[in-house]
Amino acid sequence: MTTDVMATLRGFYAAEAAYLTDGAGFEGMAKYLAADVVMYQADCLPYGGQWRGHCGMRGFLAAMGASWDGLWFDEQRFVSEGDRVVVYSRGRLRARGSGRVVETSLLQWIGFEDGLITEFRPYYHDTSAILAALADQE
């Protein structure tokens, strides 16, 4: 894995956290994303499904932002192979409606091309904990 790929990934994660936690704009993340980027999310989540391109990512982030207003990474570990990176993340999310904080972990399979992110495939450790935190909002 090149340093450029790691810089891209760390830059994206920082911009994503700033978007959810501090109200930063999408532009901070867009510079790390390929024009045809795809986000795959578990269908059971309120922001589930496939989100394609920058417009799709804006839609995903708006949907995710409607559920969460805080994101903090407590630990991240990276493993790479060619144009793929697997990221283990342990962190916390704060539910927008209830203020409940859920601790969780996930693995992400992330693809790259020409130094930009082309796809995200997250695998949550416990989607039921995520859904339970969001259910408190109803």
C-alpha positions as CSV (number, residue, x, y, z in Angstrom):
1,M,0.0,0.0,0.0
2,T,1.4,3.3,-0.9
3,T,1.5,6.3,1.4
4,D,-0.8,8.1,-1.0
5,V,-3.5,5.6,-0.5
6,M,-3.2,5.8,3.3
7,A,-3.3,9.6,3.1
8,T,-6.4,9.4,1.0
9,L,-8.1,7.0,3.4
10,R,-7.1,9.0,6.6
11,G,-8.1,12.2,4.9
12,F,-11.5,10.8,4.0
13,Y,-12.2,9.5,7.5
14,A,-11.3,12.8,9.1
15,A,-13.6,14.6,6.6
16,E,-16.4,12.1,7.3
17,A,-16.1,12.6,11.0
18,A,-16.1,16.4,10.6
19,Y,-19.2,16.2,8.4
20,L,-21.1,14.2,11.0
21,T,-19.8,15.8,14.1
22,D,-19.0,19.4,13.2
23,G,-21.3,20.1,10.2
24,A,-18.5,20.3,7.7
25,G,-19.4,20.2,4.0
26,F,-19.4,17.3,1.5
27,E,-16.5,18.9,-0.4
28,G,-14.1,17.8,2.2
29,M,-14.8,14.2,1.4
30,A,-15.4,14.6,-2.3
31,K,-11.7,15.2,-3.1
32,Y,-11.0,11.6,-1.9
33,L,-13.7,9.9,-4.0
34,A,-13.8,8.7,-7.6
35,A,-16.6,10.1,-9.6
36,D,-18.2,6.6,-9.8
37,V,-17.7,5.7,-6.2
38,V,-20.1,3.1,-4.7
39,M,-21.2,2.8,-1.1
40,Y,-22.8,-0.5,-0.1
41,Q,-24.7,-0.5,3.2
42,A,-26.7,-3.3,4.9
43,D,-30.3,-3.1,3.7
44,C,-31.6,-3.3,7.2
45,L,-30.2,0.1,8.1
46,P,-32.1,3.4,7.6
47,Y,-29.4,4.4,5.1
48,G,-29.1,0.9,3.6
49,G,-28.6,0.0,-0.1
50,Q,-26.3,1.0,-2.8
51,W,-25.3,4.7,-3.2
52,R,-23.5,5.6,-6.5
53,G,-21.4,8.5,-7.5
54,H,-20.9,11.8,-5.7
55,C,-24.7,12.4,-5.8
56,G,-25.3,9.0,-4.3
57,M,-22.7,9.7,-1.6
58,R,-24.3,13.0,-0.8
59,G,-27.6,11.1,-0.4
60,F,-26.0,8.5,1.8
61,L,-24.4,11.1,4.0
62,A,-27.6,13.0,4.3
63,A,-29.5,9.8,5.3
64,M,-26.7,8.8,7.7
65,G,-26.6,12.3,9.1
66,A,-30.4,12.1,9.7
67,S,-29.6,9.2,12.0
68,W,-26.3,10.2,13.6
69,D,-24.8,13.5,14.7
70,G,-21.5,12.3,16.1
71,L,-18.8,9.9,15.0
72,W,-15.6,9.2,16.8
73,F,-12.9,6.6,15.9
74,D,-11.2,5.2,18.9
75,E,-9.1,2.6,17.0
76,Q,-8.4,1.9,13.4
77,R,-6.2,-0.8,11.8
78,F,-5.4,-1.2,8.1
79,V,-4.4,-4.2,6.0
80,S,-3.8,-3.8,2.3
81,E,-3.5,-6.0,-0.8
82,G,-3.1,-4.4,-4.1
83,D,-5.8,-1.8,-4.8
84,R,-7.9,-3.0,-1.7
85,V,-7.7,-2.0,1.9
86,V,-9.4,-3.7,4.8
87,V,-10.0,-1.4,7.7
88,Y,-11.0,-2.4,11.2
89,S,-12.6,0.5,13.0
90,R,-13.8,0.7,16.6
91,G,-15.6,3.8,17.6
92,R,-18.8,5.5,18.8
93,L,-21.8,7.0,17.1
94,R,-24.3,9.4,18.7
95,A,-28.0,9.0,17.7
96,R,-29.4,12.3,16.5
97,G,-32.8,11.9,18.0
98,S,-32.0,10.4,21.4
99,G,-28.4,11.4,22.0
100,R,-27.7,7.8,22.8
101,V,-24.1,6.8,22.1
102,V,-23.4,3.3,20.8
103,E,-20.0,1.7,20.7
104,T,-19.4,-0.5,17.8
105,S,-16.9,-2.0,15.4
106,L,-16.9,-2.8,11.7
107,L,-14.7,-4.0,8.9
108,Q,-14.6,-2.1,5.6
109,W,-13.4,-3.4,2.3
110,I,-12.4,-0.3,0.4
111,G,-11.3,-0.2,-3.3
112,F,-9.0,2.4,-4.8
113,E,-8.1,3.4,-8.3
114,D,-5.7,6.2,-9.3
115,G,-5.4,7.2,-5.6
116,L,-9.1,7.7,-5.2
117,I,-11.7,5.6,-3.3
118,T,-13.9,3.6,-5.7
119,E,-16.0,1.6,-3.3
120,F,-16.9,1.0,0.4
121,R,-18.2,-2.3,1.6
122,P,-18.8,-2.1,5.4
123,Y,-19.5,-5.1,7.6
124,Y,-20.9,-4.2,11.0
125,H,-20.0,-6.3,14.0
126,D,-23.5,-5.8,15.5
127,T,-26.2,-4.2,13.3
128,S,-28.8,-5.0,16.0
129,A,-27.0,-2.6,18.4
130,I,-27.0,0.1,15.7
131,L,-30.7,-0.5,15.1
132,A,-31.5,-0.5,18.8
133,A,-29.7,2.9,19.3
134,L,-31.8,4.3,16.4
135,A,-35.0,2.8,17.7
136,D,-34.7,5.0,20.8
137,Q,-35.5,8.0,18.5
138,E,-39.0,6.9,17.6
